Structure formats: structure tokens, C-alpha cells
Amino acid sequence: MIVAILFAHVAGCIALEGEPRELRLLGMLPMTGTTWPGGSACLVPVQMALADVNAYPNLLHGYNLTYKYIDTMVCQLIKIK
């Protein structure tokens, strides 16, 4: 078991030499819509956190953290009679 973990670590370090690999995060934010305009307010702290994480190369060694979002377009529900 320890040999397998050590081998995986060494293989991962060898594979990560050179250009960093992209580590993608995906979020669902209501950027447009009529009920809650908080999506754009949530996006700014996420971008700041990504910049902080990517500023320290030893934190996610060999990886570059990226973020994309899906606009959930939250709208007010229509009451059906």
C-alpha cells in the first residue's frame, strides 16, 4: 500500500513538471433574473480567492485553478390558478 502511494506521488510529480495543468471549478450563479441579483456579488470573492490560491505556486503544485459559472437566470415563479 505504501509503495503504491509513493509510486503515485512520484508519477504525479513527474507528470506535473513543465506547464501547470488546469484544475477547473464550476459554479451556478444567478447572474441574470428578477428575484435575486446576488450572483455578481458572489463572483467577485470567488475571483479574489482564485487569485490568492494561484499566487502561491506550492499550494497546488503543478496546477492552475480556474473557475467558470453557469447563469441560472433565477426568475420569479408564476402562480398558476
Short mmCIF file of the C-alpha atoms (twelve columns), coordinates in Angstrom:
data_MODEL
# 
_entry.id   MODEL 
# 
loop_
_atom_site.group_PDB 
_atom_site.id 
_atom_site.type_symbol 
_atom_site.label_atom_id 
_atom_site.label_alt_id 
_atom_site.label_comp_id 
_atom_site.label_asym_id 
_atom_site.label_seq_id 
_atom_site.Cartn_x 
_atom_site.Cartn_y 
_atom_site.Cartn_z 
_atom_site.pdbx_PDB_model_num 
ATOM 1  C CA . MET A 1  0.000   0.000  0.000   1 
ATOM 2  C CA . ILE A 2  2.747   2.464  0.940   1 
ATOM 3  C CA . VAL A 3  4.663   1.556  -2.223  1 
ATOM 4  C CA . ALA A 4  1.559   2.264  -4.324  1 
ATOM 5  C CA . ILE A 5  1.080   5.659  -2.670  1 
ATOM 6  C CA . LEU A 6  4.747   6.529  -3.121  1 
ATOM 7  C CA . PHE A 7  4.654   5.445  -6.781  1 
ATOM 8  C CA . ALA A 8  1.520   7.518  -7.409  1 
ATOM 9  C CA . HIS A 9  3.158   10.546 -5.789  1 
ATOM 10 C CA . VAL A 10 6.372   10.197 -7.826  1 
ATOM 11 C CA . ALA A 11 4.436   9.582  -11.051 1 
ATOM 12 C CA . GLY A 12 2.264   12.613 -10.337 1 
ATOM 13 C CA . CYS A 13 5.277   14.829 -9.683  1 
ATOM 14 C CA . ILE A 14 6.958   13.691 -12.888 1 
ATOM 15 C CA . ALA A 15 3.768   14.279 -14.874 1 
ATOM 16 C CA . LEU A 16 3.359   17.756 -13.390 1 
ATOM 17 C CA . GLU A 17 6.773   19.069 -14.379 1 
ATOM 18 C CA . GLY A 18 6.600   21.756 -17.044 1 
ATOM 19 C CA . GLU A 19 3.396   23.695 -17.655 1 
ATOM 20 C CA . PRO A 20 0.777   23.625 -14.900 1 
ATOM 21 C CA . ARG A 21 -2.380  21.631 -15.504 1 
ATOM 22 C CA . GLU A 22 -5.755  23.332 -15.340 1 
ATOM 23 C CA . LEU A 23 -7.955  22.467 -12.362 1 
ATOM 24 C CA . ARG A 24 -11.472 23.635 -13.194 1 
ATOM 25 C CA . LEU A 25 -14.230 24.632 -10.799 1 
ATOM 26 C CA . LEU A 26 -17.801 25.141 -11.972 1 
ATOM 27 C CA . GLY A 27 -20.406 27.177 -10.137 1 
ATOM 28 C CA . MET A 28 -24.048 28.005 -10.646 1 
ATOM 29 C CA . LEU A 29 -24.795 31.683 -10.024 1 
ATOM 30 C CA . PRO A 30 -27.914 33.747 -10.748 1 
ATOM 31 C CA . MET A 31 -26.238 36.462 -12.822 1 
ATOM 32 C CA . THR A 32 -29.467 37.500 -14.549 1 
ATOM 33 C CA . GLY A 33 -33.078 37.208 -13.489 1 
ATOM 34 C CA . THR A 34 -35.633 39.085 -11.468 1 
ATOM 35 C CA . THR A 35 -35.579 37.661 -7.936  1 
ATOM 36 C CA . TRP A 36 -32.045 37.770 -6.506  1 
ATOM 37 C CA . PRO A 37 -29.235 39.864 -8.035  1 
ATOM 38 C CA . GLY A 38 -26.556 38.298 -5.824  1 
ATOM 39 C CA . GLY A 39 -24.700 36.313 -8.474  1 
ATOM 40 C CA . SER A 40 -22.439 39.166 -9.494  1 
ATOM 41 C CA . ALA A 41 -21.721 39.905 -5.827  1 
ATOM 42 C CA . CYS A 42 -20.667 36.267 -5.306  1 
ATOM 43 C CA . LEU A 43 -18.439 36.198 -8.387  1 
ATOM 44 C CA . VAL A 44 -16.006 38.850 -7.115  1 
ATOM 45 C CA . PRO A 45 -14.935 36.965 -3.949  1 
ATOM 46 C CA . VAL A 46 -14.547 33.750 -5.949  1 
ATOM 47 C CA . GLN A 47 -12.212 35.510 -8.389  1 
ATOM 48 C CA . MET A 48 -10.252 37.030 -5.487  1 
ATOM 49 C CA . ALA A 49 -9.880  33.614 -3.845  1 
ATOM 50 C CA . LEU A 50 -8.669  32.080 -7.122  1 
ATOM 51 C CA . ALA A 51 -6.078  34.824 -7.488  1 
ATOM 52 C CA . ASP A 52 -4.880  34.200 -3.928  1 
ATOM 53 C CA . VAL A 53 -4.626  30.426 -4.417  1 
ATOM 54 C CA . ASN A 54 -2.848  30.745 -7.768  1 
ATOM 55 C CA . ALA A 55 -0.417  33.305 -6.292  1 
ATOM 56 C CA . TYR A 56 1.195   30.562 -4.189  1 
ATOM 57 C CA . PRO A 57 2.707   28.009 -6.608  1 
ATOM 58 C CA . ASN A 58 3.445   25.477 -3.853  1 
ATOM 59 C CA . LEU A 59 -0.160  25.409 -2.629  1 
ATOM 60 C CA . LEU A 60 -1.459  23.470 -5.649  1 
ATOM 61 C CA . HIS A 61 1.881   22.422 -7.086  1 
ATOM 62 C CA . GLY A 62 1.613   21.894 -10.836 1 
ATOM 63 C CA . TYR A 63 -1.973  23.125 -11.121 1 
ATOM 64 C CA . ASN A 64 -3.683  26.370 -12.119 1 
ATOM 65 C CA . LEU A 65 -7.112  26.856 -10.566 1 
ATOM 66 C CA . THR A 66 -9.791  28.248 -12.909 1 
ATOM 67 C CA . TYR A 67 -13.491 28.992 -12.468 1 
ATOM 68 C CA . LYS A 68 -16.464 29.152 -14.796 1 
ATOM 69 C CA . TYR A 69 -20.078 29.721 -13.912 1 
ATOM 70 C CA . ILE A 70 -23.459 28.820 -15.300 1 
ATOM 71 C CA . ASP A 71 -26.030 31.600 -15.188 1 
ATOM 72 C CA . THR A 72 -29.094 30.086 -13.520 1 
ATOM 73 C CA . MET A 73 -31.257 33.066 -14.588 1 
ATOM 74 C CA . VAL A 74 -33.426 32.990 -11.459 1 
ATOM 75 C CA . CYS A 75 -36.887 34.354 -12.181 1 
ATOM 76 C CA . GLN A 76 -39.955 34.821 -10.044 1 
ATOM 77 C CA . LEU A 77 -42.315 31.873 -10.034 1 
ATOM 78 C CA . ILE A 78 -45.666 32.411 -11.693 1 
ATOM 79 C CA . LYS A 79 -48.639 31.275 -9.660  1 
ATOM 80 C CA . ILE A 80 -50.963 29.004 -11.613 1 
ATOM 81 C CA . LYS A 81 -54.647 29.205 -10.692 1 
# 
